[in-house]
Amino acid sequence: MRRFALVLCLSLVSLVVASPAMAATTQAFEARFNEGFGRATAHPCPTTELFSICGTGTITGFGEATSLTEVVSFENFDPATSCADVVLRRTITLEDGSTLVLMETGTVCFPGKSTLAPGTAKSFGNPFNIEATFTIVTGTGVFAGAQGSGTDVIRAAGDTGHSRLSGSITLP
């Protein structure tokens, strides 16, 4: 009976000690990227079906990263407001090769109806703002099994843009 009690106690202790290591952790997710379309640089963004923005920045707690944001859909443009619905796919890659893929849904607006100005989508001089919510859809490396959500604010003009992502990430 003593042997059984000892085995039972050791089993319970091993479960208690192992549990914290297996628990998921949720933390703030903050990222900043300086981006462009690659038109004014020697390093253009990869060609995508509709439109893409790429650049470099940092993710708080994870370090330096690159970002590629692709427009998945652009619909319901309203000439009166100069805004449209937009869906984006953002792929973030850390220096160690870990990736994080986000799907973003929001609104793109062109201040002063800049999208109606001559040269739209040719000169990339027309400013735009995107406000979106994101959901983490997949990850690899340190982001394997990641889940989370938040907001993304993109401000762009010319061949320069800035993205600010804020939310939470849960890692297994």
C-alpha positions, 0 to 999 in steps of 0.5 A: 500500500505504501508503494502505491501511495508513493507512486500516486504522489510521484505521479501527481507531482510530475503532473503539477510540475509539467502543467505550467510548461504546457500552458498557453501564454497570452501576451500583447502583440505590438508591431511597427513596419516601414513599408513601400510598394518597391517602386522607388527602391531597388528592392521591389515587393513580390508581384501579387494579383492585385497589389502589395506592400512590403517592408521592415520593422520590429515586433515587440519581444520577437525582434526584427522582421519583414512584412509582405501585405497583399490585397486579397480583395478591394470591393464596394468603392464609394466615390462619395466617400472615396472609401472601399472594403478591403481584405489583406493577407500579411505575412511577417517573417522573423530573422530566424525564418519563423512566419506569422500569417494574418488575415485583415478586414477593414476599410481603405480611404483615400483622403481628399478623394485622391484615388480619383486624381490623375495617375492613380495606381500608376505613380503611387503618389496618392495617399491612403489610409487603412483601418483593419482588424486582424486574425492570426491564421497560422504560424511557423517556428516560434509562432507555431500554433499561434492564435490572436487578433487585433487592429492594424492602422496603415498610413501611406503616401508616395512609395512610403507607408507605415503600419502599426499593429496592436492586439494579443497573441497566444502561443502554446 
